[in-house]
Amino acid sequence: MKKVMVLGGSNSKTSINKKLAIYAASHLKNATIQIVDLNDFELPLFGVDLEISNGIPLEAYNFNELLKEVDGFIISLAEHNGSYTVAFKNLLDWVSRINVKVWKDKPMLLLSTSPGSRGAQSVLNIAKARFPFMGAKIINTFSLPSFYDNFNNHKITDEFLNDDLIELVIQFDNTL
């Protein structure tokens, strides 16, 4: 059976993006899921001088090993000021020093959500444009607007949005 990494692109302990990614993964039929928390990878802020003096931190290597062990990714990105969260971007920066193809040429379902009506579409668009250069085979993207209006009791409450996401998960599942 295939293995899929599920990741919310935020270090918030109550991350709505982690909740969305887990919900999406719950609809996989042909895979087991591995939920990964950014808080498990404490890293100093990336800097070339720091890398030269201390090398790449062990936690970056640990995360890179997890990336190797899975067959695909469901990632939901949080948006801070229109871009990645610092915790997520910092992890990407460190891991890209090990291998620029961070995502290992594996399939990805890329999601985003926010409390606002745009559903973190800015960061989703940034990742959609950038991640293929980092080895992501993006199968589909999905943005859930107004998280607190559209997600309750661990599921999407808007039937249209829910059906749309489930269809995208099925398509992703079929690529594994």
C-alpha positions in Angstrom: 0.0 0.0 0.0 1.2 3.5 -0.8 2.1 6.0 1.9 1.1 9.7 1.8 2.6 12.4 4.0 0.0 14.8 5.3 1.3 18.2 6.3 -0.2 21.6 7.4 2.2 24.4 6.4 1.9 26.1 9.8 3.5 25.5 13.3 0.2 26.5 15.0 -0.9 23.8 17.4 -4.5 24.4 16.2 -3.6 24.7 12.5 -6.7 24.9 10.3 -4.5 23.8 7.4 -3.5 20.7 9.2 -7.1 20.0 9.9 -8.0 20.4 6.2 -5.1 18.2 5.1 -6.1 15.5 7.5 -9.7 15.7 6.3 -8.6 15.4 2.7 -6.4 12.4 3.5 -9.3 10.7 5.3 -10.8 10.1 1.8 -7.8 8.2 0.4 -8.7 4.6 -0.4 -5.3 3.3 -1.7 -2.9 4.7 0.8 -1.9 5.0 4.4 -1.3 8.4 5.9 1.6 9.8 7.9 0.7 13.0 9.6 3.8 15.3 10.0 3.9 18.3 12.3 6.2 21.2 11.6 6.8 21.5 15.3 8.8 18.3 15.3 11.5 20.0 13.3 13.1 22.8 15.3 15.5 24.6 13.0 17.5 27.8 13.3 16.6 30.5 10.7 18.4 29.6 7.5 21.4 31.6 6.6 24.4 30.9 4.4 26.8 31.9 7.1 25.1 29.6 9.6 25.3 26.8 7.1 29.0 27.4 6.4 29.8 27.5 10.1 27.6 24.7 11.5 26.5 22.7 8.5 22.9 21.6 7.8 21.0 20.8 11.0 20.1 17.2 11.7 16.3 18.0 11.8 16.5 19.0 8.1 18.1 15.6 7.3 15.4 13.9 9.4 12.6 15.7 7.4 14.4 14.9 4.1 14.4 11.2 5.1 10.6 11.3 5.7 10.1 12.8 2.3 12.0 9.8 0.8 9.8 7.3 2.6 6.5 8.4 1.2 4.9 8.0 -2.2 3.1 11.4 -2.3 2.0 14.4 -0.3 -1.2 16.2 0.8 -0.1 19.6 1.9 -2.3 22.5 3.0 -0.5 25.9 3.2 -1.2 28.6 5.7 -0.8 32.1 4.5 1.1 34.8 6.4 1.2 38.2 4.6 0.4 36.6 1.3 3.1 33.9 1.4 4.4 30.8 3.3 4.6 30.8 7.0 8.1 31.4 8.4 8.3 27.9 9.9 7.3 26.2 6.6 9.6 28.4 4.4 12.5 27.9 6.8 12.1 24.1 6.6 12.0 24.3 2.8 15.1 26.5 2.7 17.1 24.0 4.9 15.9 20.9 3.1 16.6 22.4 -0.3 20.2 22.6 0.7 20.3 18.8 0.8 18.5 18.4 -2.5 16.8 21.1 -4.5 14.2 18.6 -5.6 12.7 18.7 -2.1 9.5 16.9 -3.2 11.4 14.0 -4.9 9.3 14.1 -8.1 6.3 12.6 -6.3 2.6 13.5 -6.7 1.1 16.2 -4.5 -2.3 17.4 -3.7 -1.8 21.1 -2.8 -4.4 22.8 -0.5 -4.9 26.0 1.4 -7.4 27.6 3.7 -7.8 30.7 5.8 -10.5 32.4 7.8 -10.9 34.9 4.9 -12.9 34.6 1.8 -9.8 34.1 -0.5 -8.8 30.9 1.3 -5.1 31.6 1.2 -5.1 31.6 -2.6 -2.0 33.9 -2.7 0.3 31.3 -1.1 -1.4 28.5 -3.0 -0.5 30.3 -6.3 3.0 30.9 -5.2 3.5 27.2 -4.3 1.7 26.1 -7.5 4.3 28.1 -9.5 7.4 27.2 -7.4 6.9 23.6 -6.2 7.3 21.9 -9.6 10.9 23.4 -9.7 11.4 21.7 -6.4 10.3 18.3 -7.6 6.5 18.4 -7.0 4.2 16.7 -9.4 1.1 18.8 -8.5 -2.0 16.7 -9.4 -4.5 19.3 -8.3 -5.0 22.3 -6.0 -7.9 23.3 -3.8 -8.6 26.4 -1.7 -11.2 26.4 1.0 -12.5 29.9 1.7 -13.8 31.1 5.1 -12.6 28.1 7.0 -14.8 28.7 10.1 -17.9 29.1 7.9 -17.2 26.0 5.8 -15.6 23.5 8.2 -17.2 22.1 11.3 -17.1 18.8 13.2 -13.9 17.7 11.3 -15.5 18.1 7.8 -16.4 20.6 5.1 -20.0 21.6 5.6 -20.6 23.2 2.2 -21.7 20.3 0.0 -20.3 21.7 -3.3 -16.9 22.4 -1.8 -16.8 19.0 -0.1 -17.7 17.2 -3.3 -15.1 19.2 -5.2 -12.4 18.3 -2.7 -13.3 14.6 -2.6 -13.1 14.4 -6.4 -9.6 15.9 -6.3 -8.6 13.4 -3.6 -9.8 10.5 -5.7 -7.8 11.8 -8.7 -4.7 12.2 -6.5 -5.3 8.7 -5.0 -5.4 7.2 -8.5 -1.9 8.7 -9.3 -0.3 6.9 -6.4 
